[in-house]
Amino acid sequence: MVTLIVPRARAGHMTRIAICAPATPIDREVAAAVTELAAREFPGLVLAFHEQCFSEDGHFAGHDGERLAALLDCATDGATDAVWFAKGGYGSNRIAPDAVAHLQAMDLRMPFFGYSDCGYLHAAFARHGIGRAVHGPMPVDVRRGGGAEAVRRALGWFAGDSEGVETSAGGGNPVVAFNLTTLAMLCGTPLMPDLAGVEVMVEEVGEHLYAIDRLFFHVTAHLQGVAGLRVGRFGAVPENDRPFGLEPIDIARHWCVKSGIPFLGSADIGHDAANRIVPFTLAAAPARS
């Protein structure tokens, strides 16, 4: 097991958090609100928003090359103590293989912090031993109801406070956390890490119950050998034209039973302001062909 060390300010050292947007952009109001909160309550942190965070190219925060370059800028800057992903959305998978190709030969120890679509980077980096992946709130969350508390939780972790870490995991197994759709898309790709013996937490937002059922059907077929599955919150479930008849936790339990995967209960994660922090404790495995 790999233990992730929470960044802690050293005497005379300001912890520098480099922020980029591997998928979709944020606006300057988000950056200003998060910067103001950090300056007021966490004087030991310095936030450095990469200009790429505000770039737009169709759906994306700049074209693939621009997003990749910003990620590499943040990760390879010798002054960076942690990389914080500004927002999810969709797009991190498009740059993840090239990011691995550039970074895998470097001895990076810094945390890469975020969730949702950024799980593609978490998976790829965990597989190749690049830095330390951490599921947790992002700057864009400041816009949610109660979002300042979510951002405060992340900033507290960067400052060395572990109070915001999810504690439901037990048994001493390695732990990871993913958005369910992201995990489903990772299955069978070169980005997917070996999750044998790992406790897997999943959460989702905005999916119909039948789609959640379909996702669990697919994911559990690829999770043989995991230590178990834990279910976070499934928010903003759309109304269907007829009742599905099962709630997300029932769906998860059903597919765990069918697949022989231990069902471990709930986890305090989700696309909401209460989303807690899950440092990945997954050791890098040898790359598969």
C-alpha positions in Angstrom: 0.0 0.0 0.0 1.1 3.5 -0.7 0.5 6.1 1.9 -0.4 9.6 0.6 1.2 12.4 2.7 -1.0 15.4 3.1 0.9 18.6 2.1 2.1 20.4 5.2 3.6 23.9 5.3 7.2 23.9 6.3 8.8 26.6 8.3 9.3 29.6 5.9 7.5 27.7 3.0 4.2 28.7 1.4 2.4 25.7 -0.1 1.9 26.4 -3.8 -1.2 24.9 -5.4 -1.1 25.0 -9.2 -4.6 24.9 -10.8 -5.4 23.8 -14.4 -8.5 22.7 -16.2 -8.0 19.3 -18.0 -11.6 19.2 -19.3 -13.9 22.2 -19.3 -13.2 25.8 -18.3 -14.1 27.9 -15.3 -14.7 31.7 -15.3 -12.7 34.3 -13.5 -15.4 34.9 -10.9 -14.8 31.3 -9.6 -11.1 31.8 -9.5 -11.5 35.2 -7.6 -13.9 33.7 -5.1 -11.7 30.7 -4.3 -8.5 32.9 -4.2 -10.3 35.3 -1.8 -11.4 32.5 0.5 -7.9 31.0 0.5 -6.2 34.4 1.3 -8.6 35.1 4.1 -8.6 31.7 5.8 -5.5 29.8 4.6 -2.6 32.3 4.5 0.0 29.5 4.2 -1.4 28.6 0.7 -0.6 30.2 -2.6 -3.1 29.5 -5.4 -1.8 29.8 -9.0 -4.6 29.6 -11.5 -3.1 28.8 -14.9 -4.5 31.1 -17.6 -5.6 28.0 -19.5 -8.4 27.6 -16.9 -10.3 30.4 -18.7 -9.6 29.3 -22.3 -12.5 28.0 -24.5 -12.4 25.8 -27.5 -16.0 24.5 -28.1 -16.8 22.3 -25.1 -13.3 22.3 -23.8 -11.0 24.5 -21.8 -8.8 25.0 -24.8 -7.8 22.4 -27.5 -6.3 19.1 -26.4 -2.7 20.4 -26.8 -3.4 23.5 -24.7 -5.0 21.5 -21.9 -2.1 19.1 -22.0 0.5 21.8 -21.9 -1.1 23.5 -18.9 -1.2 20.2 -17.0 2.5 19.6 -17.8 3.3 23.2 -16.8 1.7 22.8 -13.4 3.1 19.3 -12.8 6.7 20.0 -13.8 7.1 23.4 -12.2 9.6 22.9 -9.4 7.7 25.3 -7.2 4.4 23.3 -7.3 3.5 21.4 -4.2 0.1 20.1 -5.5 -1.9 20.2 -8.7 -5.6 21.1 -8.3 -8.0 20.4 -11.1 -10.4 23.4 -11.6 -13.4 21.5 -13.0 -14.6 18.3 -14.5 -17.1 18.0 -17.3 -15.6 16.0 -20.2 -12.2 15.9 -21.8 -9.5 14.6 -19.4 -9.4 11.2 -21.1 -8.4 12.9 -24.4 -5.1 14.1 -22.9 -4.4 11.4 -20.3 -2.3 9.1 -22.5 0.0 11.9 -23.6 0.2 13.2 -20.0 1.4 9.8 -18.9 4.0 9.6 -21.7 5.5 13.0 -20.6 5.4 12.4 -16.8 6.0 8.7 -16.2 9.8 9.0 -16.2 9.7 11.8 -13.6 9.7 11.1 -9.9 6.7 13.2 -9.0 5.3 13.0 -5.5 2.8 15.8 -5.5 -1.0 15.2 -5.1 -3.3 15.6 -8.2 -6.6 16.7 -6.7 -10.1 16.6 -8.1 -13.0 14.3 -9.1 -15.6 13.5 -11.7 -14.1 13.5 -15.2 -10.7 14.0 -13.7 -10.9 10.4 -12.6 -9.4 9.5 -16.0 -6.2 11.2 -14.9 -6.4 9.7 -11.4 -6.6 6.3 -12.9 -3.8 6.7 -15.5 -1.5 8.4 -12.9 -2.2 5.7 -10.3 -1.5 3.0 -12.8 1.8 4.5 -13.7 2.9 5.8 -10.2 2.7 9.5 -11.2 2.2 11.6 -8.1 -0.7 10.8 -5.8 -4.3 10.8 -6.9 -6.9 12.4 -4.6 -10.6 12.6 -5.1 -12.0 15.8 -3.6 -13.8 19.1 -4.2 -12.6 21.4 -7.0 -12.7 25.3 -7.4 -15.8 25.2 -9.5 -17.7 23.7 -6.5 -17.7 27.2 -4.9 -20.8 27.9 -7.0 -22.9 25.1 -5.4 -25.2 25.7 -2.5 -22.8 25.5 0.5 -19.9 25.3 -2.0 -17.6 27.5 0.1 -17.5 24.7 2.6 -16.5 22.2 -0.1 -13.7 24.4 -1.2 -12.7 25.1 2.4 -12.5 21.3 2.9 -10.1 21.0 0.0 -8.0 24.0 1.1 -7.8 22.6 4.6 -6.4 19.3 3.3 -3.8 21.2 1.3 -2.9 23.0 4.5 -2.4 19.8 6.4 -5.9 19.1 7.9 -7.2 15.6 7.4 -10.7 16.3 8.9 -12.3 16.4 5.5 -11.1 12.8 4.5 -13.8 10.2 4.1 -13.4 7.6 6.8 -15.9 4.9 5.8 -13.2 2.6 4.4 -12.1 -0.2 6.6 -10.0 -3.3 6.7 -6.7 -1.8 5.7 -7.3 -2.2 2.0 -6.2 0.3 -0.6 -9.0 2.7 -1.6 -10.0 4.6 -4.7 -13.0 6.7 -5.6 -14.5 7.4 -9.0 -17.5 8.8 -10.8 -19.4 5.7 -12.0 -19.6 6.7 -15.6 -15.9 7.6 -15.6 -15.1 4.2 -14.1 -17.3 2.4 -16.7 -15.5 4.2 -19.5 -12.1 3.4 -18.1 -12.8 -0.4 -18.0 -10.9 -2.2 -20.7 -8.7 0.8 -21.7 -5.0 1.3 -21.2 -5.8 3.9 -18.5 -7.4 1.4 -16.1 -5.3 0.5 -13.1 -5.3 -2.9 -11.5 -7.9 -2.8 -8.7 -7.4 -6.3 -7.3 -7.7 -6.1 -3.5 -8.8 -2.5 -3.7 -11.9 -1.0 -2.0 -13.8 1.0 -4.8 -16.1 3.9 -4.0 -18.4 5.3 -6.7 -20.8 8.2 -7.1 -22.9 9.7 -9.9 -25.1 12.6 -10.9 -27.8 13.2 -13.5 -28.3 9.7 -14.7 -31.6 7.8 -15.1 -32.0 4.8 -12.8 -32.0 2.4 -15.8 -28.7 4.0 -16.9 -27.3 3.5 -13.4 -28.3 -0.2 -13.6 -26.6 -0.5 -17.0 -23.4 1.1 -15.7 -23.3 -1.2 -12.7 -23.9 -4.2 -15.0 -20.8 -3.2 -17.0 -18.5 -2.1 -14.2 -19.0 -5.1 -11.9 -18.0 -7.4 -14.8 -14.6 -5.6 -14.7 -14.2 -5.5 -10.9 -13.6 -9.1 -10.2 -11.1 -9.4 -7.3 -11.7 -6.0 -5.7 -12.0 -5.9 -1.9 -15.5 -4.5 -2.3 -17.7 -1.7 -3.5 -19.0 1.3 -1.6 -21.7 3.6 -2.9 -21.7 7.4 -2.6 -24.6 9.7 -3.5 -26.4 9.6 -6.8 -27.8 13.1 -7.2 -30.2 14.7 -9.7 -31.7 11.5 -10.9 -34.0 12.4 -13.8 -37.7 11.3 -13.9 -38.3 8.4 -16.2 -41.5 7.7 -18.1 -42.2 4.8 -15.7 -40.8 3.9 -12.2 -37.7 1.8 -12.3 -38.5 0.2 -9.0 -35.0 0.2 -7.5 -32.9 2.9 -5.8 -29.2 3.2 -6.7 -28.1 1.4 -3.5 -30.4 -1.5 -4.4 -29.0 -1.6 -7.9 -25.4 -1.6 -6.6 -26.2 -4.4 -4.2 -27.9 -6.5 -6.9 -25.0 -6.4 -9.3 -22.5 -7.0 -6.5 -24.4 -10.2 -5.5 -24.6 -11.2 -9.2 -20.8 -10.6 -9.6 -19.6 -12.0 -6.3 -18.3 -8.6 -5.2 -18.5 -7.7 -1.5 -21.0 -4.8 -1.1 -19.6 -2.6 1.7 -22.4 0.0 2.1 -22.2 3.8 1.6 -19.6 6.4 1.2 -19.8 10.1 1.9 -18.9 11.3 -1.7 -20.9 12.8 -4.5 -21.4 15.7 -6.9 -22.4 18.1 -4.1 -21.0 20.4 -1.4 -20.7 17.5 1.1 -18.3 15.6 -1.1 -15.5 14.3 1.1 -11.8 13.7 0.2 -10.5 10.2 -0.7 -6.7 9.9 -1.1 -6.0 7.0 -3.4 -3.8 4.4 -1.6 -3.2 2.3 -4.7 0.3 1.2 -5.5 1.4 1.5 -9.2 1.3 -1.8 -11.0 3.5 -2.9 -13.9 2.1 -1.6 -17.2 0.1 -4.1 -19.1 0.5 -4.6 -22.8 
